[in-house]
């Protein structure tokens, strides 16, 4: 039991692990926001084969919430940031690269493979989340 307690204490003291956990929780929240915008648009506005058109709208809403969650919570104690316009620009660029990855996976899943609009949601968001975590940590909130 002592070994397990030491491992848990070590994880608690590990800044990267804490950031990853907070990033994951914030990611769940922003993913829920994303899905809350994306799914109604794909159901009521865009045809299934054009589900990718819903991605920019969902992205805009989710990225706005994400900036506040990540800057004030996920990476709150990381590095010596220079807050201001450049941080906002870098964040949007990182998130845009994530949305492009997300859109590509969505397009492949719906337009090329014929899956329903909800099917590529989890793999698209999961890939984009891992990708953007490392970019945010190294470029935006350094």
Secondary structure, DSSP 4 states (H G I P E B T S, - for coil): -HHHHHHHHHHHH-HHHHHHHHHHHHHHHHHHHHHHHHHHIIIIIS-GGGGGGGHHHHHHHHHHHHHHHIIIIITTTSS----SHHHHHHHHHHHHHHHHHHHHHHHIIIIIT---TTTTHHHHHHHHHHHHHHHIIIII--
